[in-house]
Amino acid sequence: MATTPLPELSLGEWATLALLREHPTHGWAVVKLLAPNGEVGSVWSLSRPLVYRAVERLEAMKLVAPIGVQQLGARSRVLLTATGSGQRTVDRWLSTPVDHVRDVRTELLLKLVLRQRRGLDLEPLVRAQQRRLGSVLRRLEQPEHDDVVSLWRAESAGSVRRFLAAVEERARATQPGS
């Protein structure tokens, strides 16, 4: 059975959807989490206007929906949550390895941080990522040319391989019964 492709969302939209999947909240709370000094913003930051634009797009796609209003002093904030479709979609995205080594620092690291925030096991994603990039990493670690770009690729590939192994080891060590 063929799997429906994931929607084309920016990393900011994915991050916003994942944070709204955690629990109902308002846009300003998402803005604070995705600020450069926020819990998630240290990995992937997004400005306030882009967070609100992401929310609008996710609402239009029926991946998030308003569920009420929260009164905060004189201010009121619209509470948002991921819809059932939004939950399933972001859960699939959080389990999907990235296709390119260059996406490990951005997309994969963001997925790992978001999974960790939800208390999800990191090991399945890391193992899937190792399978997806294994042959590419081995090839890149053995450069064919003696130039600065080949050296950069070799060092980056080795770093990614070591990072994935370290995350897997830590994930295994923190599992119950370890």
C-alpha positions as YAML, in Angstrom:
chain: A
units: angstrom
residues:
- id: 1
  name: MET
  ca: [0.00, 0.00, 0.00]
- id: 2
  name: ALA
  ca: [1.48, 3.35, -1.05]
- id: 3
  name: THR
  ca: [1.95, 5.99, 1.61]
- id: 4
  name: THR
  ca: [0.52, 9.43, 0.95]
- id: 5
  name: PRO
  ca: [3.36, 11.90, 0.50]
- id: 6
  name: LEU
  ca: [3.91, 14.40, 3.27]
- id: 7
  name: PRO
  ca: [2.73, 17.93, 2.49]
- id: 8
  name: GLU
  ca: [5.28, 20.48, 1.28]
- id: 9
  name: LEU
  ca: [5.91, 22.54, 4.40]
- id: 10
  name: SER
  ca: [8.84, 24.74, 5.35]
- id: 11
  name: LEU
  ca: [10.89, 23.74, 8.40]
- id: 12
  name: GLY
  ca: [9.28, 26.63, 10.26]
- id: 13
  name: GLU
  ca: [5.82, 25.28, 9.43]
- id: 14
  name: TRP
  ca: [6.84, 21.78, 10.53]
- id: 15
  name: ALA
  ca: [8.26, 23.15, 13.80]
- id: 16
  name: THR
  ca: [5.08, 25.17, 14.43]
- id: 17
  name: LEU
  ca: [2.88, 22.14, 13.72]
- id: 18
  name: ALA
  ca: [4.99, 19.92, 15.98]
- id: 19
  name: LEU
  ca: [4.77, 22.41, 18.85]
- id: 20
  name: LEU
  ca: [1.00, 22.69, 18.43]
- id: 21
  name: ARG
  ca: [0.89, 18.87, 18.43]
- id: 22
  name: GLU
  ca: [2.43, 18.80, 21.91]
- id: 23
  name: HIS
  ca: [-0.58, 20.48, 23.52]
- id: 24
  name: PRO
  ca: [-3.04, 23.27, 22.72]
- id: 25
  name: THR
  ca: [-1.41, 26.67, 23.00]
- id: 26
  name: HIS
  ca: [-1.44, 30.11, 21.42]
- id: 27
  name: GLY
  ca: [0.74, 31.59, 18.71]
- id: 28
  name: TRP
  ca: [2.71, 33.79, 21.11]
- id: 29
  name: ALA
  ca: [3.85, 30.71, 23.08]
- id: 30
  name: VAL
  ca: [5.09, 29.19, 19.81]
- id: 31
  name: VAL
  ca: [6.86, 32.47, 18.98]
- id: 32
  name: LYS
  ca: [8.72, 32.31, 22.31]
- id: 33
  name: LEU
  ca: [9.75, 28.67, 21.78]
- id: 34
  name: LEU
  ca: [11.03, 29.45, 18.27]
- id: 35
  name: ALA
  ca: [12.82, 32.68, 19.20]
- id: 36
  name: PRO
  ca: [16.63, 32.47, 18.77]
- id: 37
  name: ASN
  ca: [17.02, 32.04, 22.56]
- id: 38
  name: GLY
  ca: [13.97, 29.74, 22.88]
- id: 39
  name: GLU
  ca: [14.03, 26.03, 23.65]
- id: 40
  name: VAL
  ca: [13.58, 25.07, 20.00]
- id: 41
  name: GLY
  ca: [14.85, 28.32, 18.49]
- id: 42
  name: SER
  ca: [18.41, 27.42, 19.45]
- id: 43
  name: VAL
  ca: [18.15, 24.77, 16.72]
- id: 44
  name: TRP
  ca: [15.68, 26.39, 14.32]
- id: 45
  name: SER
  ca: [14.41, 29.90, 14.93]
- id: 46
  name: LEU
  ca: [11.52, 31.70, 13.33]
- id: 47
  name: SER
  ca: [10.45, 35.33, 13.63]
- id: 48
  name: ARG
  ca: [7.06, 36.30, 15.03]
- id: 49
  name: PRO
  ca: [5.58, 37.22, 11.62]
- id: 50
  name: LEU
  ca: [6.71, 33.90, 10.15]
- id: 51
  name: VAL
  ca: [5.22, 31.92, 13.05]
- id: 52
  name: TYR
  ca: [1.86, 33.62, 12.51]
- id: 53
  name: ARG
  ca: [2.13, 33.08, 8.76]
- id: 54
  name: ALA
  ca: [2.87, 29.39, 9.44]
- id: 55
  name: VAL
  ca: [-0.19, 29.15, 11.69]
- id: 56
  name: GLU
  ca: [-2.37, 30.71, 8.97]
- id: 57
  name: ARG
  ca: [-1.08, 28.27, 6.36]
- id: 58
  name: LEU
  ca: [-1.48, 25.26, 8.68]
- id: 59
  name: GLU
  ca: [-5.05, 26.38, 9.44]
- id: 60
  name: ALA
  ca: [-5.79, 26.73, 5.71]
- id: 61
  name: MET
  ca: [-4.47, 23.19, 5.20]
- id: 62
  name: LYS
  ca: [-6.66, 21.98, 8.10]
- id: 63
  name: LEU
  ca: [-3.61, 20.73, 10.01]
- id: 64
  name: VAL
  ca: [-4.31, 23.04, 12.98]
- id: 65
  name: ALA
  ca: [-7.51, 24.57, 14.27]
- id: 66
  name: PRO
  ca: [-8.57, 27.10, 16.90]
- id: 67
  name: ILE
  ca: [-10.23, 25.51, 19.92]
- id: 68
  name: GLY
  ca: [-10.98, 28.47, 22.16]
- id: 69
  name: VAL
  ca: [-9.67, 31.63, 23.70]
- id: 70
  name: GLN
  ca: [-7.37, 31.99, 26.68]
- id: 71
  name: GLN
  ca: [-7.67, 35.18, 28.72]
- id: 72
  name: LEU
  ca: [-4.28, 36.46, 29.89]
- id: 73
  name: GLY
  ca: [-4.96, 39.60, 31.91]
- id: 74
  name: ALA
  ca: [-6.26, 42.23, 29.52]
- id: 75
  name: ARG
  ca: [-5.18, 40.17, 26.52]
- id: 76
  name: SER
  ca: [-6.90, 37.23, 24.98]
- id: 77
  name: ARG
  ca: [-5.12, 34.63, 22.89]
- id: 78
  name: VAL
  ca: [-6.62, 32.13, 20.48]
- id: 79
  name: LEU
  ca: [-5.79, 28.58, 21.55]
- id: 80
  name: LEU
  ca: [-4.69, 26.34, 18.69]
- id: 81
  name: THR
  ca: [-4.16, 22.62, 18.40]
- id: 82
  name: ALA
  ca: [-3.13, 20.15, 15.74]
- id: 83
  name: THR
  ca: [-6.12, 18.46, 14.14]
- id: 84
  name: GLY
  ca: [-6.23, 14.66, 13.87]
- id: 85
  name: SER
  ca: [-4.82, 14.97, 10.37]
- id: 86
  name: GLY
  ca: [-2.15, 17.40, 11.62]
- id: 87
  name: GLN
  ca: [-1.18, 15.00, 14.40]
- id: 88
  name: ARG
  ca: [-0.81, 12.04, 12.04]
- id: 89
  name: THR
  ca: [1.08, 14.16, 9.50]
- id: 90
  name: VAL
  ca: [3.61, 15.59, 11.96]
- id: 91
  name: ASP
  ca: [4.06, 12.20, 13.65]
- id: 92
  name: ARG
  ca: [5.03, 10.73, 10.25]
- id: 93
  name: TRP
  ca: [7.38, 13.63, 9.55]
- id: 94
  name: LEU
  ca: [9.05, 13.18, 12.96]
- id: 95
  name: SER
  ca: [9.73, 9.54, 12.06]
- id: 96
  name: THR
  ca: [11.10, 10.17, 8.56]
- id: 97
  name: PRO
  ca: [14.88, 10.38, 8.08]
- id: 98
  name: VAL
  ca: [16.33, 13.18, 5.97]
- id: 99
  name: ASP
  ca: [17.54, 12.50, 2.44]
- id: 100
  name: HIS
  ca: [20.79, 14.47, 2.43]
- id: 101
  name: VAL
  ca: [23.80, 14.87, 4.70]
- id: 102
  name: ARG
  ca: [23.38, 18.65, 4.46]
- id: 103
  name: ASP
  ca: [19.95, 18.35, 6.14]
- id: 104
  name: VAL
  ca: [21.25, 16.65, 9.29]
- id: 105
  name: ARG
  ca: [22.22, 19.94, 11.00]
- id: 106
  name: THR
  ca: [18.85, 21.53, 10.31]
- id: 107
  name: GLU
  ca: [15.96, 19.15, 9.72]
- id: 108
  name: LEU
  ca: [17.19, 16.02, 11.53]
- id: 109
  name: LEU
  ca: [18.41, 17.95, 14.57]
- id: 110
  name: LEU
  ca: [15.06, 19.75, 14.71]
- id: 111
  name: LYS
  ca: [13.21, 16.43, 14.54]
- id: 112
  name: LEU
  ca: [15.36, 14.98, 17.31]
- id: 113
  name: VAL
  ca: [14.75, 17.99, 19.57]
- id: 114
  name: LEU
  ca: [11.01, 17.88, 18.90]
- id: 115
  name: ARG
  ca: [10.87, 14.11, 19.52]
- id: 116
  name: GLN
  ca: [12.81, 14.56, 22.75]
- id: 117
  name: ARG
  ca: [10.38, 17.29, 23.91]
- id: 118
  name: ARG
  ca: [7.51, 14.82, 23.49]
- id: 119
  name: GLY
  ca: [9.37, 12.01, 25.26]
- id: 120
  name: LEU
  ca: [9.56, 9.94, 22.07]
- id: 121
  name: ASP
  ca: [12.34, 7.40, 21.63]
- id: 122
  name: LEU
  ca: [15.11, 8.80, 19.42]
- id: 123
  name: GLU
  ca: [16.59, 5.44, 18.49]
- id: 124
  name: PRO
  ca: [14.13, 4.44, 15.72]
- id: 125
  name: LEU
  ca: [14.68, 7.70, 13.83]
- id: 126
  name: VAL
  ca: [18.46, 7.54, 14.31]
- id: 127
  name: ARG
  ca: [18.61, 3.95, 13.05]
- id: 128
  name: ALA
  ca: [16.45, 4.83, 10.04]
- id: 129
  name: GLN
  ca: [18.76, 7.79, 9.40]
- id: 130
  name: GLN
  ca: [21.85, 5.58, 9.60]
- id: 131
  name: ARG
  ca: [20.29, 3.21, 7.06]
- id: 132
  name: ARG
  ca: [19.29, 6.06, 4.76]
- id: 133
  name: LEU
  ca: [22.71, 7.77, 4.74]
- id: 134
  name: GLY
  ca: [25.05, 4.85, 5.50]
- id: 135
  name: SER
  ca: [26.43, 4.23, 2.02]
- id: 136
  name: VAL
  ca: [26.59, 7.95, 1.24]
- id: 137
  name: LEU
  ca: [28.56, 8.65, 4.43]
- id: 138
  name: ARG
  ca: [31.01, 5.81, 3.70]
- id: 139
  name: ARG
  ca: [31.55, 7.13, 0.17]
- id: 140
  name: LEU
  ca: [32.01, 10.73, 1.31]
- id: 141
  name: GLU
  ca: [34.49, 9.71, 4.01]
- id: 142
  name: GLN
  ca: [36.75, 8.29, 1.27]
- id: 143
  name: PRO
  ca: [37.25, 11.32, -1.00]
- id: 144
  name: GLU
  ca: [38.36, 10.72, -4.59]
- id: 145
  name: HIS
  ca: [40.01, 14.12, -4.90]
- id: 146
  name: ASP
  ca: [42.54, 15.98, -2.81]
- id: 147
  name: ASP
  ca: [40.80, 19.35, -2.69]
- id: 148
  name: VAL
  ca: [39.26, 21.47, 0.03]
- id: 149
  name: VAL
  ca: [35.65, 20.59, -0.90]
- id: 150
  name: SER
  ca: [36.33, 16.85, -0.77]
- id: 151
  name: LEU
  ca: [38.05, 17.31, 2.60]
- id: 152
  name: TRP
  ca: [35.03, 19.28, 3.89]
- id: 153
  name: ARG
  ca: [32.63, 16.56, 2.73]
- id: 154
  name: ALA
  ca: [34.77, 13.81, 4.29]
- id: 155
  name: GLU
  ca: [34.97, 15.61, 7.63]
- id: 156
  name: SER
  ca: [31.24, 16.43, 7.59]
- id: 157
  name: ALA
  ca: [30.34, 12.82, 6.78]
- id: 158
  name: GLY
  ca: [32.51, 11.51, 9.60]
- id: 159
  name: SER
  ca: [30.99, 14.02, 12.00]
- id: 160
  name: VAL
  ca: [27.45, 13.02, 11.02]
- id: 161
  name: ARG
  ca: [28.25, 9.31, 11.41]
- id: 162
  name: ARG
  ca: [29.76, 9.91, 14.89]
- id: 163
  name: PHE
  ca: [26.82, 12.14, 15.90]
- id: 164
  name: LEU
  ca: [24.26, 9.50, 14.91]
- id: 165
  name: ALA
  ca: [26.19, 6.79, 16.78]
- id: 166
  name: ALA
  ca: [26.39, 8.98, 19.91]
- id: 167
  name: VAL
  ca: [22.67, 9.80, 19.85]
- id: 168
  name: GLU
  ca: [21.84, 6.12, 19.36]
- id: 169
  name: GLU
  ca: [24.08, 5.13, 22.29]
- id: 170
  name: ARG
  ca: [22.54, 7.75, 24.59]
- id: 171
  name: ALA
  ca: [19.01, 6.82, 23.53]
- id: 172
  name: ARG
  ca: [19.71, 3.17, 24.27]
- id: 173
  name: ALA
  ca: [21.24, 4.04, 27.66]
- id: 174
  name: THR
  ca: [18.16, 6.04, 28.73]
- id: 175
  name: GLN
  ca: [15.62, 3.37, 27.79]
- id: 176
  name: PRO
  ca: [13.90, 1.63, 30.69]
- id: 177
  name: GLY
  ca: [15.65, -1.58, 31.64]
- id: 178
  name: SER
  ca: [19.04, -0.43, 30.34]
...
